[in-house]
Amino acid sequence: MRKPVIHDQDGHADDLVATLLLALHPAMDLKAVVVNSGDCIPQVSAAVLAALLDRLGQGGVPVAWQHHALPHPFPLTWQRESLNYLRAFPEAERYYPDAAGTRLLTEAILSVGEPVTLLVTGPCTNLAAALRAAPEIARQLDRVVLMAGGLEVGGNVAGEQDHDGSAEWNLYCDPPAAAYCLQAGLTLDFVTLDVTNFVPMTARFVETLRSSGGACRLAAELLAGVEQQNYFFWDTLAALLTCEPDYLPREHQSLIVRTETPSEGRLEKTASGVPARVFEPDNDLETLGARVEARVIEILSAL
């Protein structure tokens, strides 16, 4: 039996590829996708995503977007990369997803009728808003997978005023929302920079996608140019680990999210923290990237 899954994301290329992976994985049943404020123009990325799901024959999966005012927004230049996806998939201009993503998240969780897996690959803002509006959704969430934080490797926030660089962007965007979600009694799995840093997005991978079948070419169009950036399998790996939780080992940790300057958004281990599981690299680091690439291509080729 396939596992119901919902994706709450922030609309960058890696997020959209992560949704394709959830939609095509044979073990998962994609129920809804919400694109919220973060690393995108949410209404644009939501329209592109609706068009892509239609191409996959899954146009019935509801897609919505939600604007939130974030304490620390992603840089505007990053957000505007959504327009590149619109140029790659111009049919998206015909799609008008609903601007009520928090409501969709809440209703989708409550309507499934069985425990749901939720993947969050953006700020925790939308999940926090849904939990505040309908606290009962916490009981319906079997597992929440967060692409968020960095422990031993530190963060990837750089050049932000009054910040020490110790946070990862998804948590730094809205530290109070992340802290709230940690205290909500959820079963949490973290995919942190400690594992994604071992899986860079390479030009070879994008070219292999372009020459492969199924949905691989769609992914290649979304990821065009990322190999020229310092880009990693952040959200795509999180989606793979959502579908296949035994793909990498997990360690039990007690965690908090800092909400005070200069370390806002930093994920920390502490004895007084919230119990969570954290994915770890396995013992074959030299081949980890190649193995993840091959598995992602295998899933996306299955269309």
C-alpha positions as CSV (number, residue, x, y, z in Angstrom):
1,M,0.0,0.0,0.0
2,R,1.3,3.4,-0.9
3,K,2.0,5.9,1.8
4,P,0.2,9.3,1.6
5,V,2.6,12.2,1.4
6,I,2.2,16.0,1.3
7,H,4.9,18.4,0.2
8,D,5.3,21.9,1.7
9,Q,8.1,23.6,-0.2
10,D,9.4,27.0,-1.3
11,G,9.5,26.7,-5.0
12,H,13.2,26.6,-6.0
13,A,14.5,24.1,-8.7
14,D,15.5,21.5,-6.1
15,D,12.0,21.8,-4.4
16,L,10.2,21.2,-7.7
17,V,12.4,18.2,-8.6
18,A,11.7,16.9,-5.1
19,T,8.0,17.0,-5.8
20,L,8.5,15.1,-9.1
21,L,10.3,12.4,-7.1
22,L,7.4,12.1,-4.6
23,A,4.9,12.0,-7.4
24,L,6.7,9.2,-9.2
25,H,8.0,7.0,-6.4
26,P,6.1,3.7,-6.3
27,A,5.8,3.7,-2.5
28,M,4.2,7.2,-2.2
29,D,0.8,8.7,-2.9
30,L,1.1,12.4,-3.4
31,K,-1.9,14.1,-1.9
32,A,-1.1,17.9,-2.1
33,V,1.6,20.4,-2.6
34,V,2.0,23.8,-1.1
35,V,4.4,26.4,-2.3
36,N,5.1,29.1,0.3
37,S,7.2,32.2,0.6
38,G,10.9,31.4,0.7
39,D,13.3,30.9,-2.2
40,C,10.8,31.7,-5.0
41,I,7.9,33.8,-6.2
42,P,5.4,31.4,-4.8
43,Q,2.5,32.0,-7.3
44,V,5.0,31.5,-10.2
45,S,6.5,28.3,-8.9
46,A,3.1,27.0,-8.0
47,A,1.9,27.5,-11.5
48,V,5.0,25.8,-12.9
49,L,4.5,22.9,-10.5
50,A,0.8,22.5,-11.5
51,A,1.9,22.3,-15.2
52,L,4.6,19.7,-14.4
53,L,2.2,17.5,-12.5
54,D,-0.2,17.7,-15.4
55,R,2.6,16.5,-17.7
56,L,3.1,13.5,-15.3
57,G,-0.6,12.6,-15.5
58,Q,-1.1,13.8,-11.9
59,G,-3.0,17.0,-12.6
60,G,-5.5,16.0,-10.0
61,V,-3.1,16.6,-7.2
62,P,-4.1,20.0,-5.6
63,V,-1.4,22.7,-5.7
64,A,-1.7,26.0,-3.8
65,W,0.6,28.8,-2.8
66,Q,0.8,31.0,0.3
67,H,2.5,34.3,1.0
68,H,4.1,34.8,4.4
69,A,6.1,37.8,5.7
70,L,9.3,36.2,6.8
71,P,11.7,37.7,9.4
72,H,14.7,37.0,7.1
73,P,13.6,36.5,3.4
74,F,15.8,34.8,0.9
75,P,17.7,37.2,-1.4
76,L,15.4,38.6,-4.2
77,T,17.8,37.4,-6.9
78,W,17.3,33.9,-5.7
79,Q,13.5,34.3,-5.5
80,R,13.3,35.6,-9.1
81,E,14.9,32.5,-10.4
82,S,11.2,31.2,-10.5
83,L,10.9,33.2,-13.7
84,N,13.4,30.9,-15.3
85,Y,11.2,28.0,-14.7
86,L,8.3,29.9,-16.3
87,R,10.3,30.5,-19.4
88,A,11.2,26.8,-19.6
89,F,7.6,25.8,-19.2
90,P,5.5,28.6,-20.7
91,E,2.3,26.5,-20.5
92,A,2.4,27.3,-16.7
93,E,0.9,30.7,-17.5
94,R,-2.5,28.9,-18.1
95,Y,-2.5,27.6,-14.5
96,Y,-3.8,29.6,-11.5
97,P,-3.3,27.7,-8.3
98,D,-5.2,28.8,-5.2
99,A,-3.6,31.4,-3.0
100,A,-4.6,29.5,0.2
101,G,-1.8,27.2,0.9
102,T,-2.1,27.0,4.6
103,R,-5.7,26.0,4.3
104,L,-4.8,23.3,1.7
105,L,-2.2,21.9,4.0
106,T,-4.6,21.7,6.9
107,E,-7.5,20.3,4.9
108,A,-5.3,17.8,3.0
109,I,-3.8,16.4,6.3
110,L,-7.3,16.0,7.9
111,S,-9.0,14.6,4.8
112,V,-6.7,11.7,4.0
113,G,-8.2,9.4,6.7
114,E,-4.9,7.8,7.7
115,P,-1.5,9.0,9.1
116,V,0.3,11.3,6.6
117,T,4.0,11.9,5.9
118,L,4.8,15.5,5.4
119,L,8.0,16.7,3.7
120,V,9.0,20.4,4.4
121,T,11.7,21.7,2.1
122,G,11.5,25.4,3.0
123,P,10.8,27.6,6.0
124,C,8.6,26.1,8.7
125,T,6.3,29.2,8.5
126,N,3.4,27.4,6.7
127,L,3.5,24.4,8.9
128,A,3.5,26.6,12.0
129,A,0.6,28.6,10.7
130,A,-1.3,25.3,10.0
131,L,-0.6,24.0,13.5
132,R,-1.8,27.2,15.1
133,A,-5.0,27.2,13.0
134,A,-5.7,23.5,13.5
135,P,-3.6,21.9,16.3
136,E,-5.4,18.6,15.7
137,I,-3.3,18.0,12.5
138,A,-0.3,17.1,14.7
139,R,-2.1,13.8,15.5
140,Q,-2.6,13.0,11.8
141,L,1.1,13.4,10.9
142,D,2.9,10.1,11.1
143,R,6.3,11.7,10.3
144,V,7.6,15.1,9.3
145,V,10.8,15.3,7.3
146,L,12.6,18.6,7.4
147,M,15.4,19.7,5.1
148,A,16.8,22.0,7.7
149,G,19.8,22.9,9.7
150,G,23.4,22.0,10.0
151,L,25.0,20.5,13.1
152,E,28.7,19.6,12.9
153,V,29.2,21.5,9.6
154,G,27.5,24.8,10.7
155,G,25.3,26.8,8.4
156,N,25.1,28.2,4.9
157,V,23.9,31.7,5.7
158,A,26.6,34.2,4.8
159,G,26.8,38.0,4.7
160,E,23.6,38.6,6.7
161,Q,23.6,41.6,9.1
162,D,24.0,40.7,12.8
163,H,24.3,37.0,12.0
164,D,27.2,34.7,12.7
165,G,26.7,32.3,9.8
166,S,25.8,29.3,11.9
167,A,22.3,28.7,10.5
168,E,21.0,27.0,7.4
169,W,18.7,29.1,5.2
170,N,15.4,27.2,5.8
171,L,15.6,27.8,9.5
172,Y,17.1,31.2,9.3
173,C,14.1,32.5,7.3
174,D,11.8,32.1,10.2
175,P,13.5,30.8,13.4
176,P,10.4,31.3,15.7
177,A,8.3,29.2,13.3
178,A,10.9,26.5,13.3
179,A,11.1,26.5,17.1
180,Y,7.3,26.4,17.4
181,C,7.2,23.3,15.1
182,L,9.9,21.6,17.2
183,Q,7.7,22.0,20.3
184,A,4.5,20.7,18.6
185,G,4.9,17.0,19.5
186,L,5.7,15.8,15.9
187,T,7.8,12.9,14.9
188,L,10.7,14.7,13.2
189,D,13.4,13.5,10.8
190,F,16.0,16.0,9.9
191,V,18.0,16.1,6.6
192,T,20.8,18.5,7.5
193,L,23.7,20.0,5.7
194,D,25.8,17.4,7.4
195,V,24.6,14.9,4.8
196,T,23.6,17.0,1.9
197,N,27.1,18.6,1.7
198,F,28.4,15.2,0.5
199,V,26.0,15.2,-2.5
200,P,26.7,18.2,-4.8
201,M,24.6,18.8,-7.9
202,T,27.1,18.3,-10.7
203,A,27.1,19.1,-14.4
204,R,27.4,15.4,-15.2
205,F,24.2,14.7,-13.3
206,V,22.2,17.4,-15.1
207,E,23.5,16.1,-18.5
208,T,22.6,12.5,-17.6
209,L,19.1,13.7,-16.7
210,R,18.9,15.5,-20.1
211,S,19.7,12.3,-21.9
212,S,17.5,10.0,-19.9
213,G,13.8,9.2,-20.2
214,G,10.6,9.8,-18.2
215,A,10.6,12.9,-16.1
216,C,14.3,13.3,-16.2
217,R,14.2,15.9,-18.9
218,L,11.8,18.0,-16.9
219,A,14.2,17.9,-14.0
220,A,17.1,18.8,-16.3
221,E,15.2,21.9,-17.5
222,L,14.5,23.0,-13.9
223,L,18.1,22.4,-12.8
224,A,19.7,24.1,-15.9
225,G,22.7,26.2,-14.7
226,V,22.7,25.0,-11.0
227,E,26.0,23.2,-11.6
228,Q,27.6,26.7,-12.0
229,Q,26.5,27.5,-8.5
230,N,27.3,26.1,-5.1
231,Y,24.3,23.8,-5.3
232,F,23.6,20.5,-3.6
233,F,20.9,17.8,-3.4
234,W,19.2,19.5,-0.5
235,D,15.5,18.9,-1.2
236,T,15.9,16.1,-3.7
237,L,17.8,14.0,-1.2
238,A,15.2,14.9,1.5
239,A,12.5,13.6,-0.9
240,L,14.4,10.4,-1.5
241,L,14.8,9.9,2.3
242,T,11.1,10.6,2.7
243,C,10.3,7.8,0.3
244,E,13.1,5.5,1.5
245,P,13.8,6.2,5.1
246,D,16.3,3.3,5.4
247,Y,18.4,4.6,2.5
248,L,20.7,6.3,5.1
249,P,21.2,5.7,8.8
250,R,19.5,7.9,11.4
251,E,20.7,9.0,14.8
252,H,18.5,10.0,17.7
253,Q,19.3,13.5,18.9
254,S,17.8,16.2,21.2
255,L,17.6,19.5,19.3
256,I,16.7,23.1,19.6
257,V,16.5,26.0,17.1
258,R,18.1,29.3,18.3
259,T,15.9,32.3,18.0
260,E,18.2,35.0,19.4
261,T,20.9,37.0,17.6
262,P,23.6,36.5,16.4
263,S,22.7,32.8,16.0
264,E,19.1,32.9,14.8
265,G,18.0,29.7,13.1
266,R,21.0,27.6,14.3
267,L,20.1,24.0,14.9
268,E,21.8,22.7,18.1
269,K,22.1,19.5,20.0
270,T,21.3,19.9,23.7
271,A,20.2,17.5,26.4
272,S,17.1,19.7,27.1
273,G,16.1,19.7,23.4
274,V,13.3,18.0,21.5
275,P,13.8,14.3,20.5
276,A,14.3,13.9,16.8
277,R,16.1,11.7,14.3
278,V,18.9,13.1,12.1
279,F,20.0,11.4,8.9
280,E,23.7,10.6,8.8
281,P,26.0,9.8,5.9
282,D,26.8,6.1,5.6
283,N,30.2,4.6,5.6
284,D,30.8,4.8,1.9
285,L,31.2,8.6,1.5
286,E,33.2,8.3,-1.8
287,T,30.2,6.7,-3.6
288,L,27.3,8.5,-1.8
289,G,26.9,11.2,-4.5
290,A,26.9,8.7,-7.4
291,R,24.5,6.4,-5.6
292,V,22.0,9.2,-4.9
293,E,22.3,10.4,-8.5
294,A,21.6,6.9,-9.9
295,R,18.6,6.3,-7.6
296,V,17.0,9.7,-8.4
297,I,17.4,9.0,-12.1
298,E,15.9,5.6,-11.7
299,I,12.8,7.0,-10.0
300,L,12.4,9.9,-12.4
301,S,12.8,7.5,-15.4
302,A,9.9,5.4,-14.4
303,L,7.2,7.6,-15.9
